[in-house]
Amino acid sequence: MGRGDSELDGWSLSSELRLVITSLRDIVESDLLRRALIEAMIVGALGGIIGVHLVVRRLSFTAMALTHATFPGVVLAAILGINLLAGSAAFGVLVVVAIWLAGRRPEVDNSTATGVVLAGGFALGVLLLSAQAGFSRDLTAYLVGSVLTVTTRDVIVAAVSAVVIVIVLAVLHQALVFSAFDRVGAESAGLRVVWIDLAMLALLELTLVVSLPTVGTILSVALLVAPASTARLWVDRIGASMVLAAVIGALCGLVGLVVSNMADTAAGATIAVVAGATFAVSLVIAPMVQRQRSASVRLA
């Protein structure tokens, strides 16, 4: 490589670093971007924490169903002129109960019930929206998020909800882990597994509602599954996975917002892409690192 090429590479690298530094400075100096950053990191961390339980309990598809099925709640709230988060939360409770009740029928397995709720819920939202003549309110932000428009109230709601969810998860931790790996054993030990499942679905729905302003009803599943799945590639213990997933989720929110600010792209979608890319990279690197560690242990 010639001197000119080295200088060009150095200039390119320094230019990219300057762009990153400028983007970070913009975020720090702007109240709007600073709120967006805090919101994105809270939602990312929360999604990572609860996502570990979803991955362990194999509820990723259920999470996707809830993200789609709560869309009618957003549409109804917009039509009625009430708070969109409240509308989605109320409808989400109905969705959770519907999945739970359908899944209790012996002739209907959970995946079937979840799939029906997913398709039916989202279709109902589209139907309600199309039936409103002249209804022009843009609900795109609630499908894919609009983190740059979050208010201080949104940040406070996200922070308080995150604290509540983490406390509940801490209280139910042993029961959640026990029932996830040995459902029959948990029932034999006297645990009300059905109520544990319902509590898990309720916590999931609350997380989805909190995530609405950041990544919307559709993209929120990315922050629920990708950071948790990434963490599980690196560590086996549930507690350590939750901590690592929270860090990964928060960093995805940070990096996604910085990249979005630099490239002028949709923030919610960028955060979701960063989360997916993190999982993809870890999927390749984690096994290589683990093999290297195993080889080092054998040689020691």
N, C-alpha and C positions, 0 to 999 in steps of 0.2 A: 504494500500500500504506500503510495507516494505521500509527500508532505501535504500536497493540496487536498488529498482525500481525507487525511487526518484532521486538517483544519476544518474541512467541511463537516465531518462527523462531529467534531467538538462544537462547532457552531450550531448544528442541528440539535444536539443534546442540550446545550445551554438554552436554546430557544424553547424547547419543550419544557425545561425546568422553569423558565421564566413564565411560561403560560400557566403552569401549575401554581406557581407562587402568586401570580396575579389573580388567578381564580380563587385561591384560598384567601387572599387579602380582600377580594370583593365580598366573599361570604362573611368574613369577620366584620367588615365595616358596614354591611347592609343589614338592617333589622329584619327585612323580609327573608333574605337568604340565611341569616343566622337562625331564625325560627324554623325555616325549612330543614336546616341541617340537624337541629336538635330533634325535630319531629322524625326525620328519616332514621336517625341513629337509635331513637327510642323504639320505633316500630321494628327496625331491623333486629335489634337485640331481643325484643319480646318475641318476634317471630321465630328466632333461633331457639329460644328457651322452650317454648311450647311445641315447637316443631320436632324436637327430639322425641317427645312422647308420641307425637303423631307418627313419626317414622318407626319407632319401636312397636307401636300398636298397629302398624300397617293401615293408617287412616289417611294417607295422602290423597287417595281418590275421594274420600269423604270430604276432605278439606276443599278440594276442587269443586265438589258438588255444592257445598255451602257458599262458596264465593259466587257461583252462578245463581243459585237459588234465592239468595237474598236481594238480587237485583229488583224484583217486583216491589220490595219494601221501599227501595230508593225512589222508584217511579211513583208509587202511591203517595209517599211523603211529599214529593215535588208537586203532584197534582193537588193534594189537599193543603199545601202551603205550610206544612209543619217541618220541624227539624229533620233533615235527611238522615242523620245518624240515628236519631230516635226511631224513625220509620224503619230503617234497615235492621235495627236491633230487635224491634217488636216482631217484624216478620221473620227474622232469624230464629226467634224462639219457636215460632210455629213450625219452621223447617226442621229444627232439631227434634221437636216432639214427633213430627211426621216420620222422620227417619227412624227414630227410636221405636215407635209403635209398629211401623211396617217391618222392621227388622226382628221384632219379637214373634212374628208369625212363622211357624215352622216351615211352611211351604214357600216362604220368601227369604232368600239369603240377603245379607247386608249389602253386597255389591249391587244386587238387583234393585233394592229399595233406594240406594244412593243414586244409581243411574237414572231412575225414574224421577226422583226429586230434582236432580241436576237439570235434566232436559225440560221437565215440566215447569220448574221455577223460572228458568231463564226465558222460556217461551211465553210464560204468563206476563213477564215484564215487558217483552217486546209487544205483545198483544195490547196491553194497557196503554203503552206509549203510542202505538199506531192508532188507537181508537180515539185519541184526543185531537179533535179538529183544531188546527191553529196552535197546538201546543208546541212552543218553540224553545222552551228552556233546554239548554245544552246539558245533557247528562253524561257527556263523554268523560268529564273529569271524574265522575263516580264509577266509571268502568275501568279507567286506566290511571286515575289519580291526578292530583294537581297540587303537589306539595308546596309549590311556590305561593299558593294562596292561603296557606294555613294561618290561623290567627293564634294569638297568645292563649285563648281559651282552648283551642285544639291541642296545643302543646301540653297544657295543664291536664286536660282530660286524658291524653295519652300517658302522661307520667303517672297520674293517680291510678289509672286502669292497670298499667304495668306493675305497679307496686302491689295492687290487690291480687292480680293473677299470680305473681311470683309467690306471694304469701300462701295462697290457696294451694299452689303446686307443692310448696314446701310441706304444708300440713298433710297433703294427700300423697306425698312422694312414695312412701313405702307401699301403700295400697295400689297406686298406679303401676309401679314397677312389678309388683307381685302378680297382679291380675293380667298384666301384659304378657308375662312369660309363662305363667301357669294359672290359667283361668279356673280350671277345675280345682286345683289346690287352693286357690283363693276363696272359692265358694265353700270348700270343705272347711276352711279355717274360719268361716263365719262372716266373711266380707260380703257386703251387698254389691256385687259386681255390676249389676244393672244400674244402680245409682252412681257408681264410679264412672261407668260409661257415659251416663247422662251429664255428669259434672264435667267430664272431659269435653263433650260436645258443646256445653255451655261456655266453657273457657275458650274454646276454639272460636265460637261465634263472637264472643266479646272481643277477641283479638282481631277478627276480621273487621268488625265495626270500627275499632280504633285505627286500623290500617287504611280505611277508606280514603281519607284526605291525601295519603301518601302514594299508594299504588292502586287504589280503586278496588272494585269487587273482583275483577278478573286477574290482575297481576299480583294480588296479595298472596296467592298460593306460592309464588316464587320465593318470597321471604319466609314462608312457613316451612318449605321443604328443602330448598337448596342449602341454606346455612347449616341446617340440622344434618342433612345427608353428607355434607362436606365434613362436618365435625366427626361423624361416625366413621368416616374413612381413616381418621387419624387416631382416635381413641375409642376404647371399648366401654369404659365405665360410664354409666348414665349421668352421674353428677358432673364428671369432667367434660362429657359431651355437651351438656347444657351450658357450661361456662364458655367453652370454646365456640359453640354455636352462637351464643350471645355476642361474643367478640367479633366473629365473622359477620354476623348480621349487621352489627353497628358499623363495621368497616365498609360493608357493601353500601350502606346508606351514605357514608362519607364519600367514598370513591365515586359512587354513582352520581351524587350531586355535583362533585367537582368536575367530572367528565361532562355532565350535562351542561354546566355553566360554560365550560371551555368550548364545547362543540355545538352549543345552542340546540340541543335535542330535548325531547320530552323527558322530564326528570324521572317520573315513575317507571317508564319503560327502560331508561338507562340503568336505574338501580336494579331492576329485574334482570337485565342482561348481565350486569356485573356479577350478580348472585349466581346465575347460571354458568357464567364463564369460570367463576371460582370453583364450582363443583367439577366442571369438566377438566380443569387443570389438575385439581386434586385427584381426580379419578385416574389420571395418568401417573402423577408423581408419587402419590402415597404408597402404592405397591412397591415402587422402586426403592423408596426410602426404607420401607419395612424389610425388604430383602437385604438391603445394605446393613441394617441393624442386626438382622439375624446372622449374617455372615461375620460381622464383627464380634458377636457374642460367641460364635463357634470357635473363632480364632483366638479369643482371649483365654 
